[in-house]
């Protein structure tokens, strides 16, 4: 059975950085890593900001296509198909699917808590991430509402110590992937 792992989270959850660090971890060299589509699409076409329906249908379409291309290969994906339903619930009907059906695509879901939960000191925006703290927390709630019934759902809350959160994340994903090999000293230095 392949390991199919989703990494999800609201803005400022550390999702993208943790995903990138995991992709460079030699223990996961046999895994395919699927980067987040939303950011890529917004950079390609900023007009998607005003057409949520088209945006989330396109995310769903591309996510399904790239997962299909992998066949039975192990993968880690920065967001899964169900994330589209958190941001735009109508997407499920538009693409003729259900959350229950989409759950079957993935074995495990790791939901990272947003730094928005820690307040202004820890929450930052950028040219793509423009949500306020309240908006980020609403997104976190929506993500939890669509993923939390998945049998392989895990939530890692925001921590003031980002490196501690990363260590907990790394250990959890390794366990979910069936990886028991420890990092050697050289890898431990480069992943911290």
C-alpha positions as CSV (number, residue, x, y, z in Angstrom):
1,X,0.0,0.0,0.0
2,X,1.4,3.4,-0.9
3,X,1.8,6.1,1.7
4,X,-0.3,9.2,0.7
5,X,0.2,12.0,3.1
6,X,-1.4,15.5,3.1
7,X,0.2,18.4,4.8
8,X,-2.4,21.2,5.4
9,X,-2.8,24.3,7.4
10,X,-4.0,27.9,7.4
11,X,-1.7,30.9,6.5
12,X,1.4,31.1,8.8
13,X,1.2,27.4,9.9
14,X,4.8,26.7,8.6
15,X,3.3,24.3,6.1
16,X,5.4,25.2,3.1
17,X,8.7,25.4,5.0
18,X,8.1,22.1,6.8
19,X,7.1,20.5,3.5
20,X,10.3,21.8,1.8
21,X,12.4,20.6,4.7
22,X,10.8,17.2,4.5
23,X,11.4,17.0,0.8
24,X,15.1,17.4,1.4
25,X,15.2,14.8,4.2
26,X,17.0,11.7,2.7
27,X,14.7,9.4,4.6
28,X,11.9,10.5,2.2
29,X,14.0,10.1,-1.0
30,X,11.6,7.5,-2.4
31,X,8.6,9.8,-2.0
32,X,7.2,12.2,-4.6
33,X,6.6,15.7,-3.2
34,X,3.7,17.7,-4.6
35,X,4.0,21.5,-3.9
36,X,1.0,23.7,-3.1
37,X,-1.0,24.6,-6.2
38,X,-2.9,27.7,-4.8
39,X,0.2,29.9,-4.5
40,X,1.5,28.8,-7.9
41,X,-1.9,29.6,-9.6
42,X,-2.2,33.0,-7.9
43,X,1.3,33.9,-9.1
44,X,0.4,32.6,-12.7
45,X,-3.0,34.3,-12.7
46,X,-3.8,37.0,-10.1
47,X,-7.3,37.2,-11.6
48,X,-8.1,33.9,-9.7
49,X,-8.5,36.1,-6.6
50,X,-11.8,37.4,-8.0
51,X,-13.0,34.1,-9.4
52,X,-13.1,31.7,-6.5
53,X,-15.2,29.1,-8.4
54,X,-12.7,28.8,-11.3
55,X,-9.7,29.0,-8.9
56,X,-10.8,26.0,-6.8
57,X,-12.0,23.9,-9.7
58,X,-8.6,24.4,-11.3
59,X,-6.8,23.5,-8.1
60,X,-8.9,20.3,-7.8
61,X,-8.4,19.4,-11.5
62,X,-4.6,19.8,-11.3
63,X,-4.3,18.0,-7.9
64,X,-6.2,15.0,-9.2
65,X,-4.2,14.9,-12.4
66,X,-0.8,15.0,-10.7
67,X,-1.8,12.3,-8.1
68,X,-3.0,10.1,-10.9
69,X,0.3,10.5,-12.8
70,X,2.1,9.0,-9.7
71,X,0.2,5.8,-10.0
72,X,1.0,3.8,-6.8
73,X,4.0,5.8,-5.7
74,X,4.3,7.1,-2.2
75,X,3.8,10.9,-1.9
76,X,3.5,13.9,0.4
77,X,1.3,16.7,-0.9
78,X,1.2,20.3,0.3
79,X,-2.7,20.4,0.5
80,X,-5.0,17.7,-0.9
81,X,-8.2,17.8,-2.8
82,X,-10.4,18.3,0.3
83,X,-8.7,21.6,1.0
84,X,-10.6,23.2,-1.9
85,X,-13.8,22.4,0.0
86,X,-12.6,24.4,3.1
87,X,-12.0,27.5,1.0
88,X,-15.0,27.0,-1.4
89,X,-17.5,24.4,-0.2
90,X,-19.4,24.4,-3.5
91,X,-16.3,22.9,-5.3
92,X,-17.4,19.4,-4.2
93,X,-20.6,19.7,-6.1
94,X,-19.0,21.5,-9.1
95,X,-16.5,18.6,-9.6
96,X,-19.1,15.9,-8.8
97,X,-17.5,14.4,-5.7
98,X,-17.9,14.1,-1.9
99,X,-15.6,14.6,1.0
100,X,-16.0,11.0,1.9
101,X,-14.9,9.9,-1.6
102,X,-11.9,12.3,-1.5
103,X,-10.8,11.0,1.9
104,X,-10.0,7.7,0.2
105,X,-7.2,9.4,-1.8
106,X,-5.1,9.8,1.4
107,X,-3.9,7.7,4.3
108,X,-2.9,10.5,6.6
109,X,-3.5,14.2,7.1
110,X,-1.2,16.4,9.1
111,X,-2.9,19.7,10.0
112,X,-0.5,22.4,11.2
113,X,-1.9,25.1,13.5
114,X,-1.4,28.7,12.4
115,X,0.8,31.2,14.1
116,X,-2.3,33.5,13.9
117,X,-3.3,31.7,17.1
118,X,-0.3,33.1,18.8
119,X,-1.0,36.7,17.9
120,X,0.7,39.7,16.1
121,X,4.2,38.8,17.3
122,X,4.2,35.6,15.4
123,X,1.8,36.2,12.5
124,X,3.2,37.7,9.2
125,X,1.7,38.5,5.8
126,X,3.4,38.7,2.4
127,X,2.5,39.6,-1.2
128,X,0.5,36.3,-1.6
129,X,-0.6,35.7,2.0
130,X,-2.7,38.7,2.7
131,X,-5.2,37.4,5.3
132,X,-5.7,39.1,8.6
133,X,-5.3,37.1,11.9
134,X,-9.1,36.7,12.1
135,X,-9.2,35.5,8.5
136,X,-6.4,33.1,9.0
137,X,-8.1,31.6,12.1
138,X,-11.4,31.3,10.2
139,X,-9.4,29.4,7.5
140,X,-7.9,27.1,10.1
141,X,-11.4,26.4,11.5
142,X,-12.7,25.6,7.9
143,X,-9.8,23.3,7.2
144,X,-10.4,21.4,10.5
145,X,-14.1,21.1,9.7
146,X,-13.4,19.4,6.3
147,X,-10.4,17.2,7.4
148,X,-11.1,16.2,11.0
149,X,-13.3,13.3,10.2
150,X,-10.6,11.6,8.1
151,X,-9.5,8.5,10.0
152,X,-5.8,9.5,9.6
153,X,-6.2,13.1,10.8
154,X,-3.5,14.6,13.1
155,X,-3.4,18.2,14.4
156,X,-0.2,19.9,15.5
157,X,-0.9,23.2,17.2
158,X,1.1,26.4,16.8
159,X,4.0,26.7,19.1
160,X,6.1,29.7,19.9
161,X,9.2,27.5,19.4
162,X,9.1,26.8,15.7
163,X,12.0,24.3,15.8
164,X,10.1,22.2,18.4
165,X,7.1,22.2,16.1
166,X,9.3,21.1,13.2
167,X,10.8,18.3,15.3
168,X,7.3,17.1,16.3
169,X,6.1,17.4,12.7
170,X,9.1,15.5,11.3
171,X,8.7,12.6,13.8
172,X,5.0,12.4,13.1
173,X,5.3,12.3,9.3
174,X,8.2,9.7,9.5
175,X,6.0,7.5,11.7
176,X,3.0,7.9,9.3
177,X,5.3,7.1,6.4
178,X,6.5,3.9,8.1
179,X,10.0,5.3,8.4
180,X,11.8,4.1,11.5
181,X,15.4,5.0,10.5
182,X,16.8,7.9,12.6
183,X,18.6,10.8,11.1
184,X,22.3,10.5,11.3
185,X,24.2,13.5,12.9
186,X,25.0,15.1,9.5
187,X,21.3,15.1,8.5
188,X,20.2,16.3,11.9
189,X,22.4,19.3,11.6
190,X,21.1,20.2,8.2
191,X,17.4,19.8,9.0
192,X,17.4,22.0,12.2
